[in-house]
Amino acid sequence: MPLAKFAQFALLLAVVTFGASRADAAQLSLSPADTTVQLGDTFTLRVECDAVSDLKGLQTAWSYSAVRLQLIAMPAGNVFTDAGGDWFAQLLADVAPADTAWMDAAMLDGSTSGPGVVAYLTFKALVPGDAHIGCVTAEIRNGLNVSLAPSCTGGVVRVAAPVPAVKRSWGKVKSLRR
């Protein structure tokens, strides 16, 4: 009989563990997912995390069109900076190819929670056209170093070319002012 109770306990533990990991699944998304900027603009996108109750560490990488966009910075977001504890974030420029923004971030004491912004992506628009930004890597770990199995969704930045102004002669401009 003790073996049967042990089997029941093991089955219950497996169900609870599986159920907890599914409930803690996280989602990373780029916001805004579809945006238009002007040629030469410097702009910032947010990497947002949904509701996560125990977030200890994060690794995320986002691919982008290096022909159309230049990565300026990738600092940590408010999920880490407003948590009230010590944290670190590092852009991994030496590891990532030139067309990938890759960041590690973690809480050094305790953990933090979402929803909120986990990172900011700041770019400069270089060439007109569509620049797709895709999620290459997403890893979120809780305080027990268990993966929250995050999924992630990317987006697109539309870099608009300048629109030529309508030319007017000095005579037409004067007639508008009279």
C-alpha positions, 0 to 999 in steps of 0.5 A: 500500500505505501507504494501506491500512495507514493505513486499517487503523490508522484502523479500529483507532483507531476500534475502540479509541476506541469500546471505551474510551468504552463501558467508561468509561460511568458510572452515578449512582444515588440511595441509598437509592432508596426510603426512608421518613422522618417528617414534620419529619425532616431526612435525607440521600440519597447520589448514588453513582457506580459504578467510574470510573477517571478522574473530573475533573468532575461536573455533576448535577441532581436534581428533587424535590417542593418541596411535600413536601421542602425542600433544606437542602444538597448538599455533595460526597461522598467521591469528591472530598473523600477524593481527596487533592487540591484540589477544589471543589463548588458548589450552583447555587442561582441557576441551578436552579428551586426544585425542583431541586438542581444541583451542579458539582464538579471536581478542581483538580489531578489526577483522582479515581476511583469507586466512591463518593459524589459528592454528598449531598442533605440535605432536610427533610420538610415534607408527608406523601406520596410525593416523587419524586426524578429525575435531570435532568442527569448529566455526568461528564468524565475528565481529557481532558475526554471525557464518560463518558456517565453514566446515572442513576436516581432514587428516591422518599422517602415522608414518613409522617404521625405516627401518633396515640398510643392514649389511655389513662386514668389508671386504665388506666395505673395498672393497668399499673404494679401 
